[in-house]
């Protein structure tokens, strides 16, 4: 009888101890950022001179038709973009205006986090995804987010990491 009671108590304790871990794991997939708009890179953010969180702007101004996406706490990122192309104005050369000359793009997620008790910016990137000459792209990937990931910014970038569009207006 004592043995059964001890086994029952041990089983209950194991279940109770596992509940917070299961609850925390379930919360990791929660949506932490949702957006229906991306802002294209324009002056003065073109080039490296006014990088945002160490992410340099593309060398020329861009424009965008539409975008939406979401970032989840477990790092899953999904972005759909239409019409991300070089701006239809100077200083973009006339023959390149309204086109996307980059056949593959990726996303960079930038978080404010901590490292050894001090504030730190942590940037993590997806793999590249194919983009059309009309500037359409779908990025679905998973990144390793830091903990915490405060004030996330999502950038759509070149394979080298220069941003063409970012969350915001």
Secondary structure, 3 states (H helix, E strand, C coil): CHHHHHHHHHHHHHHHHHHHHHHHHHHCCCEEEEECCEEECCCCCCCCCCCECCECECCCCEECCEEEEEEECCCEEEEEEECCEECCCCCCCHHHCCCCCCCEEEEEEEEEEEECCEEEEEEEECCCEEECCCCCEEEEEECCCCCCCEEEEEEEEECCCCEEEEECC
